[in-house]
Amino acid sequence: MTNIIGEMSGQVWQTLNSKGAMSVAKLKTALKADAFVLNAAIGWLAREEKVTVTKKGNTVTVSLK
């Protein structure tokens, strides 16, 4: 499972690098990702201080630092 989350982290980083900040919902659609794996990948990147996660209303947005 760690390998799957690590691979998804790379895909999230590449997507944000090419398209800019995105909501978690848009990332899920763009990557056709499982919600658990996507959230774990975002957490992985946040722990490594590679992304910023912000919440405004009901929308959670992820952007590269």
LUMLUMDREN-2810 file (N, C-alpha, C; in Angstrom, 1 decimal):
<atoms>
<atom><aa>M</aa><ch>A</ch><at>N</at><xx>0.8</xx><yy>-1.2</yy><zz>0.0</zz></atom>
<atom><aa>M</aa><ch>A</ch><at>CA</at><xx>0.0</xx><yy>0.0</yy><zz>0.0</zz></atom>
<atom><aa>M</aa><ch>A</ch><at>C</at><xx>0.9</xx><yy>1.3</yy><zz>0.0</zz></atom>
<atom><aa>T</aa><ch>A</ch><at>N</at><xx>2.0</xx><yy>1.2</yy><zz>0.7</zz></atom>
<atom><aa>T</aa><ch>A</ch><at>CA</at><xx>2.9</xx><yy>2.4</yy><zz>0.7</zz></atom>
<atom><aa>T</aa><ch>A</ch><at>C</at><xx>3.4</xx><yy>2.7</yy><zz>-0.7</zz></atom>
<atom><aa>N</aa><ch>A</ch><at>N</at><xx>3.7</xx><yy>1.7</yy><zz>-1.5</zz></atom>
<atom><aa>N</aa><ch>A</ch><at>CA</at><xx>4.1</xx><yy>2.0</yy><zz>-2.9</zz></atom>
<atom><aa>N</aa><ch>A</ch><at>C</at><xx>3.0</xx><yy>2.7</yy><zz>-3.7</zz></atom>
<atom><aa>I</aa><ch>A</ch><at>N</at><xx>1.8</xx><yy>2.3</yy><zz>-3.5</zz></atom>
<atom><aa>I</aa><ch>A</ch><at>CA</at><xx>0.6</xx><yy>2.9</yy><zz>-4.2</zz></atom>
<atom><aa>I</aa><ch>A</ch><at>C</at><xx>0.5</xx><yy>4.3</yy><zz>-3.8</zz></atom>
<atom><aa>I</aa><ch>A</ch><at>N</at><xx>0.6</xx><yy>4.6</yy><zz>-2.5</zz></atom>
<atom><aa>I</aa><ch>A</ch><at>CA</at><xx>0.4</xx><yy>6.0</yy><zz>-2.0</zz></atom>
<atom><aa>I</aa><ch>A</ch><at>C</at><xx>1.6</xx><yy>6.8</yy><zz>-2.5</zz></atom>
<atom><aa>G</aa><ch>A</ch><at>N</at><xx>2.8</xx><yy>6.3</yy><zz>-2.5</zz></atom>
<atom><aa>G</aa><ch>A</ch><at>CA</at><xx>4.0</xx><yy>7.0</yy><zz>-3.0</zz></atom>
<atom><aa>G</aa><ch>A</ch><at>C</at><xx>3.9</xx><yy>7.3</yy><zz>-4.5</zz></atom>
<atom><aa>E</aa><ch>A</ch><at>N</at><xx>3.4</xx><yy>6.4</yy><zz>-5.3</zz></atom>
<atom><aa>E</aa><ch>A</ch><at>CA</at><xx>3.2</xx><yy>6.7</yy><zz>-6.7</zz></atom>
<atom><aa>E</aa><ch>A</ch><at>C</at><xx>2.1</xx><yy>7.7</yy><zz>-6.9</zz></atom>
<atom><aa>M</aa><ch>A</ch><at>N</at><xx>1.0</xx><yy>7.7</yy><zz>-6.1</zz></atom>
<atom><aa>M</aa><ch>A</ch><at>CA</at><xx>0.0</xx><yy>8.7</yy><zz>-6.2</zz></atom>
<atom><aa>M</aa><ch>A</ch><at>C</at><xx>0.5</xx><yy>10.1</yy><zz>-5.8</zz></atom>
<atom><aa>S</aa><ch>A</ch><at>N</at><xx>1.4</xx><yy>10.1</yy><zz>-4.8</zz></atom>
<atom><aa>S</aa><ch>A</ch><at>CA</at><xx>2.0</xx><yy>11.4</yy><zz>-4.4</zz></atom>
<atom><aa>S</aa><ch>A</ch><at>C</at><xx>2.8</xx><yy>12.0</yy><zz>-5.6</zz></atom>
<atom><aa>G</aa><ch>A</ch><at>N</at><xx>3.5</xx><yy>11.2</yy><zz>-6.3</zz></atom>
<atom><aa>G</aa><ch>A</ch><at>CA</at><xx>4.2</xx><yy>11.7</yy><zz>-7.5</zz></atom>
<atom><aa>G</aa><ch>A</ch><at>C</at><xx>3.2</xx><yy>12.2</yy><zz>-8.5</zz></atom>
<atom><aa>Q</aa><ch>A</ch><at>N</at><xx>2.1</xx><yy>11.5</yy><zz>-8.7</zz></atom>
<atom><aa>Q</aa><ch>A</ch><at>CA</at><xx>1.1</xx><yy>12.0</yy><zz>-9.7</zz></atom>
<atom><aa>Q</aa><ch>A</ch><at>C</at><xx>0.5</xx><yy>13.3</yy><zz>-9.3</zz></atom>
<atom><aa>V</aa><ch>A</ch><at>N</at><xx>0.2</xx><yy>13.4</yy><zz>-8.0</zz></atom>
<atom><aa>V</aa><ch>A</ch><at>CA</at><xx>-0.4</xx><yy>14.6</yy><zz>-7.5</zz></atom>
<atom><aa>V</aa><ch>A</ch><at>C</at><xx>0.6</xx><yy>15.8</yy><zz>-7.7</zz></atom>
<atom><aa>W</aa><ch>A</ch><at>N</at><xx>1.9</xx><yy>15.6</yy><zz>-7.3</zz></atom>
<atom><aa>W</aa><ch>A</ch><at>CA</at><xx>2.9</xx><yy>16.6</yy><zz>-7.5</zz></atom>
<atom><aa>W</aa><ch>A</ch><at>C</at><xx>3.0</xx><yy>17.1</yy><zz>-9.0</zz></atom>
<atom><aa>Q</aa><ch>A</ch><at>N</at><xx>3.0</xx><yy>16.1</yy><zz>-9.9</zz></atom>
<atom><aa>Q</aa><ch>A</ch><at>CA</at><xx>3.2</xx><yy>16.4</yy><zz>-11.3</zz></atom>
<atom><aa>Q</aa><ch>A</ch><at>C</at><xx>1.9</xx><yy>17.2</yy><zz>-11.8</zz></atom>
<atom><aa>T</aa><ch>A</ch><at>N</at><xx>0.8</xx><yy>16.8</yy><zz>-11.4</zz></atom>
<atom><aa>T</aa><ch>A</ch><at>CA</at><xx>-0.5</xx><yy>17.5</yy><zz>-11.8</zz></atom>
<atom><aa>T</aa><ch>A</ch><at>C</at><xx>-0.5</xx><yy>18.9</yy><zz>-11.3</zz></atom>
<atom><aa>L</aa><ch>A</ch><at>N</at><xx>-0.2</xx><yy>19.1</yy><zz>-10.0</zz></atom>
<atom><aa>L</aa><ch>A</ch><at>CA</at><xx>-0.2</xx><yy>20.5</yy><zz>-9.4</zz></atom>
<atom><aa>L</aa><ch>A</ch><at>C</at><xx>0.9</xx><yy>21.3</yy><zz>-10.1</zz></atom>
<atom><aa>N</aa><ch>A</ch><at>N</at><xx>2.0</xx><yy>20.7</yy><zz>-10.4</zz></atom>
<atom><aa>N</aa><ch>A</ch><at>CA</at><xx>3.1</xx><yy>21.4</yy><zz>-11.1</zz></atom>
<atom><aa>N</aa><ch>A</ch><at>C</at><xx>2.7</xx><yy>21.9</yy><zz>-12.4</zz></atom>
<atom><aa>S</aa><ch>A</ch><at>N</at><xx>2.0</xx><yy>21.1</yy><zz>-13.2</zz></atom>
<atom><aa>S</aa><ch>A</ch><at>CA</at><xx>1.6</xx><yy>21.5</yy><zz>-14.5</zz></atom>
<atom><aa>S</aa><ch>A</ch><at>C</at><xx>0.3</xx><yy>22.3</yy><zz>-14.6</zz></atom>
<atom><aa>K</aa><ch>A</ch><at>N</at><xx>-0.6</xx><yy>22.1</yy><zz>-13.6</zz></atom>
<atom><aa>K</aa><ch>A</ch><at>CA</at><xx>-1.9</xx><yy>22.8</yy><zz>-13.7</zz></atom>
<atom><aa>K</aa><ch>A</ch><at>C</at><xx>-2.2</xx><yy>23.8</yy><zz>-12.6</zz></atom>
<atom><aa>G</aa><ch>A</ch><at>N</at><xx>-1.3</xx><yy>23.9</yy><zz>-11.6</zz></atom>
<atom><aa>G</aa><ch>A</ch><at>CA</at><xx>-1.5</xx><yy>24.8</yy><zz>-10.5</zz></atom>
<atom><aa>G</aa><ch>A</ch><at>C</at><xx>-2.4</xx><yy>24.3</yy><zz>-9.5</zz></atom>
<atom><aa>A</aa><ch>A</ch><at>N</at><xx>-2.8</xx><yy>25.1</yy><zz>-8.5</zz></atom>
<atom><aa>A</aa><ch>A</ch><at>CA</at><xx>-3.6</xx><yy>24.7</yy><zz>-7.4</zz></atom>
<atom><aa>A</aa><ch>A</ch><at>C</at><xx>-4.9</xx><yy>24.1</yy><zz>-7.8</zz></atom>
<atom><aa>M</aa><ch>A</ch><at>N</at><xx>-5.4</xx><yy>23.1</yy><zz>-7.1</zz></atom>
<atom><aa>M</aa><ch>A</ch><at>CA</at><xx>-6.6</xx><yy>22.4</yy><zz>-7.5</zz></atom>
<atom><aa>M</aa><ch>A</ch><at>C</at><xx>-7.3</xx><yy>22.0</yy><zz>-6.2</zz></atom>
<atom><aa>S</aa><ch>A</ch><at>N</at><xx>-8.7</xx><yy>21.9</yy><zz>-6.3</zz></atom>
<atom><aa>S</aa><ch>A</ch><at>CA</at><xx>-9.4</xx><yy>21.3</yy><zz>-5.2</zz></atom>
<atom><aa>S</aa><ch>A</ch><at>C</at><xx>-9.2</xx><yy>19.8</yy><zz>-5.2</zz></atom>
<atom><aa>V</aa><ch>A</ch><at>N</at><xx>-9.4</xx><yy>19.2</yy><zz>-4.0</zz></atom>
<atom><aa>V</aa><ch>A</ch><at>CA</at><xx>-9.2</xx><yy>17.8</yy><zz>-3.9</zz></atom>
<atom><aa>V</aa><ch>A</ch><at>C</at><xx>-10.2</xx><yy>17.0</yy><zz>-4.8</zz></atom>
<atom><aa>A</aa><ch>A</ch><at>N</at><xx>-11.4</xx><yy>17.6</yy><zz>-4.9</zz></atom>
<atom><aa>A</aa><ch>A</ch><at>CA</at><xx>-12.4</xx><yy>16.9</yy><zz>-5.8</zz></atom>
<atom><aa>A</aa><ch>A</ch><at>C</at><xx>-11.9</xx><yy>16.9</yy><zz>-7.3</zz></atom>
<atom><aa>K</aa><ch>A</ch><at>N</at><xx>-11.3</xx><yy>18.0</yy><zz>-7.7</zz></atom>
<atom><aa>K</aa><ch>A</ch><at>CA</at><xx>-10.8</xx><yy>18.1</yy><zz>-9.1</zz></atom>
<atom><aa>K</aa><ch>A</ch><at>C</at><xx>-9.6</xx><yy>17.2</yy><zz>-9.3</zz></atom>
<atom><aa>L</aa><ch>A</ch><at>N</at><xx>-8.7</xx><yy>17.1</yy><zz>-8.3</zz></atom>
<atom><aa>L</aa><ch>A</ch><at>CA</at><xx>-7.6</xx><yy>16.2</yy><zz>-8.4</zz></atom>
<atom><aa>L</aa><ch>A</ch><at>C</at><xx>-8.1</xx><yy>14.8</yy><zz>-8.5</zz></atom>
<atom><aa>K</aa><ch>A</ch><at>N</at><xx>-9.1</xx><yy>14.4</yy><zz>-7.7</zz></atom>
<atom><aa>K</aa><ch>A</ch><at>CA</at><xx>-9.6</xx><yy>13.1</yy><zz>-7.7</zz></atom>
<atom><aa>K</aa><ch>A</ch><at>C</at><xx>-10.1</xx><yy>12.7</yy><zz>-9.1</zz></atom>
<atom><aa>T</aa><ch>A</ch><at>N</at><xx>-10.8</xx><yy>13.7</yy><zz>-9.7</zz></atom>
<atom><aa>T</aa><ch>A</ch><at>CA</at><xx>-11.3</xx><yy>13.4</yy><zz>-11.1</zz></atom>
<atom><aa>T</aa><ch>A</ch><at>C</at><xx>-10.2</xx><yy>13.4</yy><zz>-12.1</zz></atom>
<atom><aa>A</aa><ch>A</ch><at>N</at><xx>-9.3</xx><yy>14.3</yy><zz>-12.0</zz></atom>
<atom><aa>A</aa><ch>A</ch><at>CA</at><xx>-8.2</xx><yy>14.4</yy><zz>-13.0</zz></atom>
<atom><aa>A</aa><ch>A</ch><at>C</at><xx>-7.3</xx><yy>13.1</yy><zz>-12.9</zz></atom>
<atom><aa>L</aa><ch>A</ch><at>N</at><xx>-7.1</xx><yy>12.6</yy><zz>-11.7</zz></atom>
<atom><aa>L</aa><ch>A</ch><at>CA</at><xx>-6.2</xx><yy>11.4</yy><zz>-11.6</zz></atom>
<atom><aa>L</aa><ch>A</ch><at>C</at><xx>-7.0</xx><yy>10.1</yy><zz>-11.6</zz></atom>
<atom><aa>K</aa><ch>A</ch><at>N</at><xx>-8.3</xx><yy>10.2</yy><zz>-11.6</zz></atom>
<atom><aa>K</aa><ch>A</ch><at>CA</at><xx>-9.1</xx><yy>9.0</yy><zz>-11.5</zz></atom>
<atom><aa>K</aa><ch>A</ch><at>C</at><xx>-8.7</xx><yy>8.1</yy><zz>-10.3</zz></atom>
<atom><aa>A</aa><ch>A</ch><at>N</at><xx>-8.6</xx><yy>8.8</yy><zz>-9.2</zz></atom>
<atom><aa>A</aa><ch>A</ch><at>CA</at><xx>-7.9</xx><yy>8.2</yy><zz>-8.0</zz></atom>
<atom><aa>A</aa><ch>A</ch><at>C</at><xx>-9.0</xx><yy>7.8</yy><zz>-6.9</zz></atom>
<atom><aa>D</aa><ch>A</ch><at>N</at><xx>-8.6</xx><yy>6.8</yy><zz>-6.2</zz></atom>
<atom><aa>D</aa><ch>A</ch><at>CA</at><xx>-9.4</xx><yy>6.3</yy><zz>-5.0</zz></atom>
<atom><aa>D</aa><ch>A</ch><at>C</at><xx>-9.3</xx><yy>7.4</yy><zz>-4.0</zz></atom>
<atom><aa>A</aa><ch>A</ch><at>N</at><xx>-10.3</xx><yy>7.8</yy><zz>-3.3</zz></atom>
<atom><aa>A</aa><ch>A</ch><at>CA</at><xx>-10.3</xx><yy>8.9</yy><zz>-2.3</zz></atom>
<atom><aa>A</aa><ch>A</ch><at>C</at><xx>-9.3</xx><yy>8.6</yy><zz>-1.2</zz></atom>
<atom><aa>F</aa><ch>A</ch><at>N</at><xx>-9.3</xx><yy>7.4</yy><zz>-0.7</zz></atom>
<atom><aa>F</aa><ch>A</ch><at>CA</at><xx>-8.4</xx><yy>7.1</yy><zz>0.4</zz></atom>
<atom><aa>F</aa><ch>A</ch><at>C</at><xx>-6.9</xx><yy>7.3</yy><zz>0.0</zz></atom>
<atom><aa>V</aa><ch>A</ch><at>N</at><xx>-6.6</xx><yy>6.7</yy><zz>-1.2</zz></atom>
<atom><aa>V</aa><ch>A</ch><at>CA</at><xx>-5.2</xx><yy>6.8</yy><zz>-1.6</zz></atom>
<atom><aa>V</aa><ch>A</ch><at>C</at><xx>-4.8</xx><yy>8.3</yy><zz>-1.9</zz></atom>
<atom><aa>L</aa><ch>A</ch><at>N</at><xx>-5.7</xx><yy>9.0</yy><zz>-2.5</zz></atom>
<atom><aa>L</aa><ch>A</ch><at>CA</at><xx>-5.5</xx><yy>10.4</yy><zz>-2.8</zz></atom>
<atom><aa>L</aa><ch>A</ch><at>C</at><xx>-5.2</xx><yy>11.2</yy><zz>-1.6</zz></atom>
<atom><aa>N</aa><ch>A</ch><at>N</at><xx>-6.1</xx><yy>11.0</yy><zz>-0.6</zz></atom>
<atom><aa>N</aa><ch>A</ch><at>CA</at><xx>-5.9</xx><yy>11.8</yy><zz>0.7</zz></atom>
<atom><aa>N</aa><ch>A</ch><at>C</at><xx>-4.6</xx><yy>11.4</yy><zz>1.4</zz></atom>
<atom><aa>A</aa><ch>A</ch><at>N</at><xx>-4.3</xx><yy>10.1</yy><zz>1.4</zz></atom>
<atom><aa>A</aa><ch>A</ch><at>CA</at><xx>-3.0</xx><yy>9.7</yy><zz>2.0</zz></atom>
<atom><aa>A</aa><ch>A</ch><at>C</at><xx>-1.8</xx><yy>10.3</yy><zz>1.2</zz></atom>
<atom><aa>A</aa><ch>A</ch><at>N</at><xx>-1.9</xx><yy>10.4</yy><zz>-0.1</zz></atom>
<atom><aa>A</aa><ch>A</ch><at>CA</at><xx>-0.9</xx><yy>11.0</yy><zz>-0.9</zz></atom>
<atom><aa>A</aa><ch>A</ch><at>C</at><xx>-0.7</xx><yy>12.5</yy><zz>-0.6</zz></atom>
<atom><aa>I</aa><ch>A</ch><at>N</at><xx>-1.8</xx><yy>13.2</yy><zz>-0.4</zz></atom>
<atom><aa>I</aa><ch>A</ch><at>CA</at><xx>-1.8</xx><yy>14.6</yy><zz>-0.1</zz></atom>
<atom><aa>I</aa><ch>A</ch><at>C</at><xx>-1.2</xx><yy>14.7</yy><zz>1.3</zz></atom>
<atom><aa>G</aa><ch>A</ch><at>N</at><xx>-1.5</xx><yy>13.9</yy><zz>2.2</zz></atom>
<atom><aa>G</aa><ch>A</ch><at>CA</at><xx>-1.0</xx><yy>13.9</yy><zz>3.6</zz></atom>
<atom><aa>G</aa><ch>A</ch><at>C</at><xx>0.5</xx><yy>13.7</yy><zz>3.5</zz></atom>
<atom><aa>W</aa><ch>A</ch><at>N</at><xx>1.0</xx><yy>12.7</yy><zz>2.7</zz></atom>
<atom><aa>W</aa><ch>A</ch><at>CA</at><xx>2.4</xx><yy>12.4</yy><zz>2.5</zz></atom>
<atom><aa>W</aa><ch>A</ch><at>C</at><xx>3.1</xx><yy>13.7</yy><zz>2.1</zz></atom>
<atom><aa>L</aa><ch>A</ch><at>N</at><xx>2.6</xx><yy>14.3</yy><zz>1.0</zz></atom>
<atom><aa>L</aa><ch>A</ch><at>CA</at><xx>3.2</xx><yy>15.6</yy><zz>0.5</zz></atom>
<atom><aa>L</aa><ch>A</ch><at>C</at><xx>3.2</xx><yy>16.7</yy><zz>1.5</zz></atom>
<atom><aa>A</aa><ch>A</ch><at>N</at><xx>2.1</xx><yy>16.8</yy><zz>2.3</zz></atom>
<atom><aa>A</aa><ch>A</ch><at>CA</at><xx>2.0</xx><yy>17.8</yy><zz>3.3</zz></atom>
<atom><aa>A</aa><ch>A</ch><at>C</at><xx>3.1</xx><yy>17.6</yy><zz>4.4</zz></atom>
<atom><aa>R</aa><ch>A</ch><at>N</at><xx>3.2</xx><yy>16.3</yy><zz>4.8</zz></atom>
<atom><aa>R</aa><ch>A</ch><at>CA</at><xx>4.2</xx><yy>16.0</yy><zz>5.8</zz></atom>
<atom><aa>R</aa><ch>A</ch><at>C</at><xx>5.6</xx><yy>16.3</yy><zz>5.4</zz></atom>
<atom><aa>E</aa><ch>A</ch><at>N</at><xx>5.9</xx><yy>16.2</yy><zz>4.1</zz></atom>
<atom><aa>E</aa><ch>A</ch><at>CA</at><xx>7.2</xx><yy>16.5</yy><zz>3.5</zz></atom>
<atom><aa>E</aa><ch>A</ch><at>C</at><xx>7.3</xx><yy>18.0</yy><zz>3.2</zz></atom>
<atom><aa>E</aa><ch>A</ch><at>N</at><xx>6.3</xx><yy>18.8</yy><zz>3.5</zz></atom>
<atom><aa>E</aa><ch>A</ch><at>CA</at><xx>6.2</xx><yy>20.2</yy><zz>3.3</zz></atom>
<atom><aa>E</aa><ch>A</ch><at>C</at><xx>6.4</xx><yy>20.6</yy><zz>1.8</zz></atom>
<atom><aa>K</aa><ch>A</ch><at>N</at><xx>5.8</xx><yy>19.8</yy><zz>1.0</zz></atom>
<atom><aa>K</aa><ch>A</ch><at>CA</at><xx>5.8</xx><yy>20.0</yy><zz>-0.5</zz></atom>
<atom><aa>K</aa><ch>A</ch><at>C</at><xx>4.6</xx><yy>20.7</yy><zz>-1.0</zz></atom>
<atom><aa>V</aa><ch>A</ch><at>N</at><xx>3.5</xx><yy>20.6</yy><zz>-0.2</zz></atom>
<atom><aa>V</aa><ch>A</ch><at>CA</at><xx>2.2</xx><yy>21.2</yy><zz>-0.6</zz></atom>
<atom><aa>V</aa><ch>A</ch><at>C</at><xx>1.6</xx><yy>22.0</yy><zz>0.6</zz></atom>
<atom><aa>T</aa><ch>A</ch><at>N</at><xx>0.7</xx><yy>22.9</yy><zz>0.2</zz></atom>
<atom><aa>T</aa><ch>A</ch><at>CA</at><xx>-0.1</xx><yy>23.6</yy><zz>1.2</zz></atom>
<atom><aa>T</aa><ch>A</ch><at>C</at><xx>-1.5</xx><yy>23.2</yy><zz>1.0</zz></atom>
<atom><aa>V</aa><ch>A</ch><at>N</at><xx>-2.2</xx><yy>22.9</yy><zz>2.1</zz></atom>
<atom><aa>V</aa><ch>A</ch><at>CA</at><xx>-3.6</xx><yy>22.5</yy><zz>2.0</zz></atom>
<atom><aa>V</aa><ch>A</ch><at>C</at><xx>-4.4</xx><yy>23.6</yy><zz>2.7</zz></atom>
<atom><aa>T</aa><ch>A</ch><at>N</at><xx>-5.4</xx><yy>24.2</yy><zz>2.0</zz></atom>
<atom><aa>T</aa><ch>A</ch><at>CA</at><xx>-6.2</xx><yy>25.2</yy><zz>2.6</zz></atom>
<atom><aa>T</aa><ch>A</ch><at>C</at><xx>-7.7</xx><yy>24.8</yy><zz>2.4</zz></atom>
<atom><aa>K</aa><ch>A</ch><at>N</at><xx>-8.5</xx><yy>25.3</yy><zz>3.4</zz></atom>
<atom><aa>K</aa><ch>A</ch><at>CA</at><xx>-10.0</xx><yy>25.0</yy><zz>3.3</zz></atom>
<atom><aa>K</aa><ch>A</ch><at>C</at><xx>-10.7</xx><yy>26.3</yy><zz>3.4</zz></atom>
<atom><aa>K</aa><ch>A</ch><at>N</at><xx>-11.6</xx><yy>26.5</yy><zz>2.4</zz></atom>
<atom><aa>K</aa><ch>A</ch><at>CA</at><xx>-12.5</xx><yy>27.7</yy><zz>2.3</zz></atom>
<atom><aa>K</aa><ch>A</ch><at>C</at><xx>-13.9</xx><yy>27.2</yy><zz>2.1</zz></atom>
<atom><aa>G</aa><ch>A</ch><at>N</at><xx>-14.7</xx><yy>27.4</yy><zz>3.1</zz></atom>
<atom><aa>G</aa><ch>A</ch><at>CA</at><xx>-16.1</xx><yy>26.8</yy><zz>3.1</zz></atom>
<atom><aa>G</aa><ch>A</ch><at>C</at><xx>-15.9</xx><yy>25.3</yy><zz>3.1</zz></atom>
<atom><aa>N</aa><ch>A</ch><at>N</at><xx>-16.5</xx><yy>24.6</yy><zz>2.1</zz></atom>
<atom><aa>N</aa><ch>A</ch><at>CA</at><xx>-16.5</xx><yy>23.2</yy><zz>2.0</zz></atom>
<atom><aa>N</aa><ch>A</ch><at>C</at><xx>-15.4</xx><yy>22.7</yy><zz>1.0</zz></atom>
<atom><aa>T</aa><ch>A</ch><at>N</at><xx>-14.6</xx><yy>23.6</yy><zz>0.4</zz></atom>
<atom><aa>T</aa><ch>A</ch><at>CA</at><xx>-13.7</xx><yy>23.3</yy><zz>-0.6</zz></atom>
<atom><aa>T</aa><ch>A</ch><at>C</at><xx>-12.2</xx><yy>23.2</yy><zz>0.0</zz></atom>
<atom><aa>V</aa><ch>A</ch><at>N</at><xx>-11.6</xx><yy>22.1</yy><zz>-0.2</zz></atom>
<atom><aa>V</aa><ch>A</ch><at>CA</at><xx>-10.2</xx><yy>21.9</yy><zz>0.2</zz></atom>
<atom><aa>V</aa><ch>A</ch><at>C</at><xx>-9.3</xx><yy>22.0</yy><zz>-1.0</zz></atom>
<atom><aa>T</aa><ch>A</ch><at>N</at><xx>-8.4</xx><yy>22.9</yy><zz>-1.0</zz></atom>
<atom><aa>T</aa><ch>A</ch><at>CA</at><xx>-7.5</xx><yy>23.2</yy><zz>-2.1</zz></atom>
<atom><aa>T</aa><ch>A</ch><at>C</at><xx>-6.1</xx><yy>22.8</yy><zz>-1.8</zz></atom>
<atom><aa>V</aa><ch>A</ch><at>N</at><xx>-5.4</xx><yy>22.2</yy><zz>-2.8</zz></atom>
<atom><aa>V</aa><ch>A</ch><at>CA</at><xx>-4.0</xx><yy>21.8</yy><zz>-2.6</zz></atom>
<atom><aa>V</aa><ch>A</ch><at>C</at><xx>-3.1</xx><yy>22.6</yy><zz>-3.6</zz></atom>
<atom><aa>S</aa><ch>A</ch><at>N</at><xx>-2.0</xx><yy>23.1</yy><zz>-3.1</zz></atom>
<atom><aa>S</aa><ch>A</ch><at>CA</at><xx>-1.1</xx><yy>23.8</yy><zz>-4.0</zz></atom>
<atom><aa>S</aa><ch>A</ch><at>C</at><xx>0.3</xx><yy>23.5</yy><zz>-3.6</zz></atom>
<atom><aa>L</aa><ch>A</ch><at>N</at><xx>1.2</xx><yy>23.6</yy><zz>-4.6</zz></atom>
<atom><aa>L</aa><ch>A</ch><at>CA</at><xx>2.7</xx><yy>23.4</yy><zz>-4.3</zz></atom>
<atom><aa>L</aa><ch>A</ch><at>C</at><xx>3.2</xx><yy>24.5</yy><zz>-3.5</zz></atom>
<atom><aa>K</aa><ch>A</ch><at>N</at><xx>4.2</xx><yy>24.2</yy><zz>-2.7</zz></atom>
<atom><aa>K</aa><ch>A</ch><at>CA</at><xx>4.8</xx><yy>25.3</yy><zz>-1.9</zz></atom>
<atom><aa>K</aa><ch>A</ch><at>C</at><xx>5.9</xx><yy>26.0</yy><zz>-2.8</zz></atom>
</atoms>
